[in-house]
């Protein structure tokens, strides 16, 4: 009898624990939704300025705002928060991206003649800063909707929760949720306090965006184009207001089109560079910047890739000139490496050698620096994996008891960080493989095309070797796969996997 009673009590306790975790997750999702509802005010203002309220009425933005506010307030009132575990924080992180993408899709769905799935795809691509689009005729879209596209990327650039954490008072919760977005949490802090680190991070981000905006205005872009392109450049998202992307300005005879390209190129690079490097520069710590081995390797990769592409595609100088060819090659290398996805030339229009396309795939794989807005596996993790391989080879050639430490930037790495990097790398490459096979099976894409699309989705890059018109026509199964891949890639896989683990909900 006592054993039977104990078993019954244990059986009752498990659902109660799950209820507490679910209650906590839903409570904090409510906070996120309430804060998110206020973001709809920006496109409403632009809609009024450009007199779009007749063709595109206020309800397009009011409905998702009121829905987010109502659902968020209901969750806040209905569920009480408990102590948040790291697994619960990651669950909030993963579910938050889904929920906000679902709500953020509503303006596209109401304003345009698209299915809700396509609207969901567009919103997810925006928040994850992927930049892949299923919309055509971008220049014909309402300004308010183009602003909303750009705003989704600017918010997603530093991670959704790095913005919403300002409305949360608990420092412990801030720490947990900031760590849930692995691409932002896996770097040194600017200060011991989480809130101070967030404030510095957003100050640098806003400051660079403002500088980009002013430079683009100086070189002839309209107020609206400068604002939207500044937001999608620093976020390394790549949404443009034009189907031709940055190439639009040269095609339409902008006087300073070359300087516009160089401005975008510079700020894409700054967005793909660790914000800790920017902080050290602001604090005049030039020595710490130079000692950053990830930055040095990344610069070397960008330079080497550009030199090789310029050499193997030298025949293109006949049509665009030497300077035009070098500029276009450098622009495309930086755009792909930072996972921004802007373009001045088409990747599918021919003229690029097979070696160039293969180099782009490698750049898609690694992406930018840890602690930046870029996607991909990250340069530092590639370095760490290479060092781990080298250490293993050295161990084989030395005595069994000799200690071979693993260091990065002069610091000895914690074995936990090494294990975490290996886990992310394995899951990341596994995700690319799964998306590649699923897309190949569910579509008529070739292996080459589906591989580029898989790297693009998981790496949050945008450009693929699939013709844009064919990409828009992809089936439901492929688009759903890419949506999941974009969210998983932005969370760096592990938090995404944790929402399917029963241990997290216990």
WOTADA-V185986 format. One record per pair of residues at least 6 apart in sequence whose C-alpha atoms are under 7 Angstrom apart, sorted by sequence separation. I is the first residue (numbers start at 0). J is the second residue. If there is no record, write none. Layout:
[[I	J] [I	J]]
//
This chain:
[[46	52] [108	114] [124	130] [178	184] [190	196] [216	222] [231	237] [241	247] [279	285] [334	340] [367	373] [405	411] [406	412] [439	445] [455	461] [497	503] [108	115] [124	131] [177	184] [189	196] [231	238] [249	256] [334	341] [366	373] [367	374] [404	411] [405	412] [439	446] [455	462] [188	196] [248	256] [279	287] [316	324] [366	374] [367	375] [369	377] [455	463] [487	495] [164	173] [216	225] [279	288] [315	324] [366	375] [368	377] [108	118] [215	225] [365	375] [366	376] [367	377] [368	378] [369	379] [439	449] [107	118] [121	132] [228	239] [331	342] [364	375] [365	376] [366	377] [367	378] [368	379] [438	449] [452	463] [121	133] [276	288] [363	375] [364	376] [365	377] [366	378] [451	463] [212	225] [365	378] [390	403] [451	464] [43	57] [104	118] [212	226] [435	449] [104	119] [245	260] [309	324] [435	450] [117	133] [160	176] [161	177] [309	325] [327	343] [448	464] [43	60] [160	177] [212	229] [448	465] [101	119] [104	122] [211	229] [435	453] [100	119] [103	122] [174	193] [309	328] [386	405] [434	453] [173	193] [308	328] [39	60] [208	229] [100	122] [158	180] [208	230] [431	453] [100	123] [125	148] [170	193] [305	328] [431	454] [128	152] [305	329] [335	359] [39	64] [126	151] [127	152] [208	233] [338	363] [456	481] [100	126] [125	151] [126	152] [336	362] [431	457] [459	485] [37	64] [125	152] [128	155] [305	332] [335	362] [336	363] [457	484] [36	64] [126	154] [127	155] [128	156] [304	332] [335	363] [338	366] [456	484] [457	485] [36	65] [126	155] [337	366] [456	485] [459	488] [336	366] [337	367] [457	487] [458	488] [459	489] [36	67] [232	263] [301	332] [336	367] [442	473] [457	488] [36	68] [235	267] [301	333] [233	266] [33	67] [232	266] [233	267] [32	67] [33	68] [232	267] [235	270] [338	373] [441	476] [32	68] [161	197] [219	255] [234	270] [235	271] [337	373] [338	374] [441	477] [218	255] [233	270] [33	71] [32	71] [33	72] [63	102] [312	351] [438	477] [218	258] [312	352] [380	420] [29	70] [30	71] [218	259] [29	71] [63	105] [29	72] [215	259] [29	74] [30	75] [29	75] [60	106] [434	480] [59	106] [308	355] [26	74] [214	262] [376	424] [25	74] [26	75] [59	109] [59	110] [26	78] [25	78] [26	79] [26	80] [23	78] [55	110] [211	266] [22	78] [23	79] [22	79] [23	80] [22	80] [23	81] [19	81] [24	87] [28	91] [268	333] [427	492] [264	330] [271	337] [426	492] [20	87] [24	91] [28	95] [267	334] [423	491] [264	333] [268	337] [423	492] [267	337] [423	493] [267	339] [153	230] [149	227] [153	231] [156	234] [152	231] [156	235] [150	230] [146	227] [149	230] [153	234] [297	378] [149	231] [152	234] [375	458] [92	176] [152	236] [374	458] [375	459] [293	378] [374	459] [189	275] [293	379] [374	460] [88	175] [89	176] [92	179] [88	176] [92	180] [149	238] [85	175] [89	179] [364	454] [88	179] [360	451] [363	454] [363	455] [364	458] [145	240] [272	367] [273	368] [363	458] [46	142] [245	341] [246	342] [271	367] [272	368] [273	369] [274	370] [45	142] [46	143] [244	341] [245	342] [246	343] [271	368] [273	370] [274	371] [45	143] [244	342] [245	343] [246	344] [273	371] [244	343] [272	371] [43	143] [271	371] [42	143] [270	371] [271	372] [42	144] [138	240] [235	337] [237	339] [270	372] [271	373] [137	240] [138	241] [235	338] [236	339] [237	340] [270	373] [42	146] [137	241] [235	339] [236	340] [237	341] [42	147] [137	242] [128	234] [130	236] [136	242] [128	235] [129	236] [130	237] [135	242] [232	339] [128	236] [130	238] [374	489] [292	408] [291	408] [347	464] [290	408] [346	464] [347	465] [347	466] [340	460] [338	459] [339	460] [340	461] [338	460] [340	462] [335	460] [34	163] [31	163] [235	372] [234	372] [235	373] [186	369] [185	369] [186	370] [185	370] [182	369] [183	370] [182	370] [130	340] [157	372] [156	372] [182	490] [181	490] [182	491] [180	490] [181	491] [179	494] [129	456] [129	459] [130	460] [131	461] [128	459] [129	460] [130	461] [131	462] [127	459] [129	461] [133	471] [129	485] [127	485] [123	482] [127	486] [124	485] [120	482] [127	489] [96	486] [93	494] [93	495] [90	494] [89	494] [90	497] [90	498] [87	503] [86	503] [21	504] [20	504] [17	504] [17	505] [16	505] [13	505]]
//
